[in-house]
């Protein structure tokens, strides 16, 4: 049987009221008595069921998710996962709000973070732009005792408490390993399509990609990065121009979004040999690209896992409890047309 508060009180030689004060970090307990109770908790292996405790208290966790509002299929999928979490609010005792901000734009993101701070939620989750102003805004939340979780793109220089996303350097290295194999031994240029170098996940993917390409595939030459701002129309036009200038392109690494534009540009161009293509996030567009043979592989991260992880971590921070690191690790999935779910 699991140890109870009664067992703690007996082992420590104190009242149930004293045990309750120690568990809830309330005043009125001497240092010596608190140490006796903590020692009893440790020796008994007592683990408090915070969910049950908060259910009994009727506690609710107000949480804020700050998401980009651009035409990015993966971000819309993440928003859908947050809205699914809203539907579970009564069960999970959360009160979730979404603040939408323009993508890759520092000032509105800082304003949203400061607005969230004024509401004093139990926690904030955001897709970050890696800029000093954003780091300072996250740290202001930390100063106010409001924990912050970064989603998809990290801010390790800030005082955020957790990052819910894949290892983006590993993702870039994986993309290079795949693309190098698919492109073959003939020399030629490789196109890299990004959303913006303002976000850390895109920079880290590019860094990992460059490392492996230089180490293992030196015959493949990386062209200058094309920044499409994750906008399909912009991506389409930029790639059509690139294909006119580099008709011998051997491969394309799409490390951001805007893949509807990528697919359209590929369909409109006649190649002597179709370039190998690696993209990120399994969406309707990339799924169709795999099925049609226009995309060779898709690296995916589970948006639902990231949202659930952020909620678990923020609730745990509010409770002063711990989470299981293994449960919160976001893995990189690799999809070919042969293993589509």
Secondary structure, DSSP 8 states (H G I E B T S, - for coil): ----HHHHHHHHT--HHHHHHHHTT-SS--HHHHHHHHHHHHHHT----HHHHHHHHT--EEEEEEEE-SS-HHHHHHHHHHHHHHHTHHHHTEEEEEEEE-TT-HHHHHHHHHHHHHHT-SEEEE-----HHHHHHHHHHHHTT-EEEEESS--TTS--SEEES--HHHHHHHHHHHHHHHH-SS-EEEEEEES-TTSHHHHHHHHHHHHHHHHH-TTEEE---EE-TT-HHHHHHHHHHHHHH-TT--EEEE-SS-HHHHHHHHHH---SS--EEEEES--HHHHHHHHHTS-SEEEE--HHHHHHHHHHHHHHHHHT----HHHH----EEE-GGG--
